[in-house]
């Protein structure tokens, strides 16, 4: 999906030299960019404008990116996707960011073109998610009505299987980890170790078995994703 002047990005970064570099690059690639140096400035801009992506530094002089991210996800409807930037690369730091609602994570230093690609992917995913009917290859899903079809045929899914499918649709083309599925579906009430395996099996029976090709792929060591 091409990025154009209708794609609006909010960059929140307190290191001015880096912010200028990123801002100029995004503008040169055809994006409309706004810039905030503090969390307070970011909140003001977020209250006045709608953004397609927020590129958010974790460390800010007056607050932290976690608090800003939580505000975005809890107070803006629909919330824009958040790409978190940080020099911290531990799994613990990333877990805190994702738990706050971050949609993606980029560790400094990074290539500016990778930042652009991730912004494109997040914008595309957001547009797919906001559409009433989401189409991925032969698959069509209406999340609000909890209706899924493949090649025009209704898929008979349990509520849990549909929830898992919706997570995969939202993440497409990326994978969803087993841990994320468990967290989103069961929270702290995960029944047993075979429950996810059983639901993935029944989802495959409905989504793939009647058709010539498999859409639900297992990514070993990661989780699951949809493929066309």
C-alpha positions in Angstrom: 0.0 0.0 0.0 1.6 3.3 -1.0 2.0 6.0 1.6 0.6 9.4 0.5 -0.1 12.9 1.8 -3.2 11.6 3.5 -1.1 9.4 5.8 -0.4 11.4 9.0 2.3 10.5 11.5 3.0 11.9 14.9 6.6 11.6 15.9 7.3 11.8 19.7 11.0 12.1 20.3 12.9 14.3 22.7 16.4 14.1 21.1 16.1 17.0 18.6 18.8 15.9 16.2 17.3 12.5 15.8 13.8 13.8 15.6 14.8 16.2 12.8 16.4 13.4 10.9 13.4 11.2 11.2 10.9 14.0 10.5 12.7 15.1 7.3 12.9 11.5 6.1 9.2 10.9 6.6 8.3 14.1 4.9 10.6 13.2 2.0 8.8 9.9 1.6 5.4 11.6 1.2 4.0 11.4 4.8 2.5 14.3 6.7 4.4 14.4 10.0 3.9 16.3 13.2 6.5 16.5 15.9 6.3 16.5 19.7 9.3 16.8 22.0 7.4 16.0 25.3 4.6 13.8 26.4 2.5 16.9 27.1 3.0 18.2 23.6 2.1 14.8 22.2 -1.2 14.7 24.2 -2.1 18.1 23.0 -1.6 17.1 19.3 -3.4 13.9 19.8 -6.4 15.7 21.2 -6.5 18.1 18.2 -5.7 15.8 15.3 -6.2 12.2 14.0 -3.1 10.2 13.2 -2.6 7.1 11.2 0.5 6.1 13.1 2.3 7.3 16.3 6.0 6.8 16.4 6.8 7.1 20.1 10.0 7.2 22.0 10.0 5.3 25.3 12.0 7.9 27.3 10.6 11.4 27.4 11.6 14.4 29.6 8.3 14.9 31.4 6.8 11.4 31.3 7.4 8.0 29.6 6.2 6.5 26.3 4.3 3.8 28.3 1.9 6.4 29.8 1.4 8.1 26.4 0.7 4.8 24.8 -1.8 3.9 27.4 -3.6 7.2 26.9 -3.8 6.6 23.2 -5.2 3.1 23.6 -7.7 4.0 26.3 -8.8 7.5 25.3 -8.8 7.7 21.5 -11.5 6.0 19.4 -10.3 4.5 17.2 -6.8 4.4 18.6 -4.0 4.8 16.0 -1.3 2.1 16.0 1.8 2.9 18.1 5.3 2.1 17.0 7.5 2.3 20.1 11.2 3.4 19.7 13.8 2.7 22.4 17.4 1.9 22.9 16.4 -0.8 25.4 16.2 -4.1 23.7 15.5 -6.6 26.6 12.5 -8.8 26.3 11.3 -7.3 29.7 11.2 -3.8 28.2 9.4 -5.0 25.1 6.9 -6.9 27.2 6.1 -3.7 29.2 5.6 -1.8 25.9 3.4 -4.4 24.3 1.3 -4.7 27.5 0.7 -1.0 27.3 -0.8 -1.5 23.9 2.2 -0.9 21.6 1.6 -2.4 18.1 5.3 -2.7 17.1 8.7 -2.1 18.5 11.9 -0.7 16.9 15.2 -0.7 18.7 17.6 2.2 18.3 19.7 2.6 16.2 17.6 1.6 13.2 17.5 2.1 9.4 15.1 4.8 8.4 13.7 2.7 5.6 12.8 0.0 8.2 10.9 2.6 10.1 9.0 3.5 6.9 8.2 -0.1 6.1 6.8 -0.6 9.6 4.7 2.5 9.4 3.3 1.2 6.1 2.5 -2.2 7.6 0.8 -0.6 10.7 -1.3 1.7 8.5 -2.4 -1.1 6.3 -3.3 -3.3 9.2 -5.2 -0.5 10.8 -7.2 0.1 7.6 -8.0 -3.6 7.3 -9.0 -3.8 10.9 -11.4 -0.7 10.7 -13.0 -2.0 7.5 -16.4 -3.7 8.2 -15.4 -6.6 6.0 -11.8 -7.6 6.0 -10.6 -9.7 3.0 -7.4 -11.7 2.9 -7.2 -13.9 -0.1 -10.2 -16.2 -0.2 -11.1 -15.3 3.4 -13.6 -12.6 4.3 -14.2 -11.7 8.0 -16.7 -9.3 9.6 -15.5 -8.9 13.2 -18.5 -7.0 14.4 -21.0 -9.6 13.2 -18.6 -12.5 13.9 -19.1 -13.9 10.4 -16.3 -15.6 8.5 -16.4 -16.9 4.9 -13.9 -18.6 2.7 -14.5 -18.7 -1.0 -18.0 -17.6 -0.3 -18.8 -20.5 2.1 -19.7 -19.7 5.7 -17.2 -21.0 8.3 -18.9 -22.6 11.3 -16.7 -21.4 14.2 -17.1 -21.5 18.0 -16.8 -18.1 19.7 -13.2 -19.0 20.8 -12.1 -20.1 17.4 -13.5 -16.9 15.9 -11.6 -14.9 18.4 -8.4 -16.6 17.5 -9.1 -16.1 13.8 -9.8 -12.4 14.4 -6.4 -12.0 16.1 -4.7 -13.6 13.1 -6.6 -11.4 10.7 -5.7 -8.3 12.7 -2.0 -9.3 12.7 -1.8 -10.3 9.1 0.7 -10.7 7.5 2.6 -11.1 10.7 2.4 -14.0 13.1 0.7 -14.1 16.5 2.5 -15.8 19.3 1.0 -18.6 21.4 1.4 -16.4 24.5 -0.5 -13.5 22.9 -3.4 -15.8 21.8 -3.6 -17.3 25.3 -3.5 -13.8 26.9 -6.2 -12.4 24.6 -8.6 -15.4 24.7 -8.2 -16.6 28.3 -6.3 -13.9 30.2 -5.2 -15.4 33.5 -7.8 -18.2 33.3 -6.1 -20.4 30.8 -7.6 -23.8 31.3 -4.8 -26.2 30.4 -1.9 -26.8 28.0 -4.0 -28.6 25.4 -6.8 -26.1 25.1 -5.0 -23.9 22.6 -3.9 -26.9 20.5 -7.5 -28.1 20.4 -8.9 -24.8 19.3 -6.2 -24.4 16.6 -7.2 -27.9 15.4 -10.9 -27.1 15.2 -10.1 -23.8 13.5 -8.0 -25.6 10.9 -10.9 -28.1 10.3 -13.2 -25.2 9.4 -10.8 -22.8 7.7 -8.6 -25.2 5.7 -9.8 -28.8 5.5 -12.7 -28.2 3.0 -10.3 -26.2 0.7 -7.4 -26.9 -1.6 -4.8 -24.8 0.2 -3.9 -24.1 3.8 -4.2 -20.6 5.1 -3.4 -21.2 8.8 0.4 -21.7 9.1 2.4 -22.8 12.2 5.5 -20.8 12.6 7.7 -23.0 14.7 9.0 -21.3 17.9 6.8 -18.3 17.2 3.1 -19.0 16.8 0.6 -18.9 14.0 -0.2 -16.7 11.0 -2.5 -16.5 8.0 -1.0 -17.0 4.5 -2.6 -16.6 1.0 
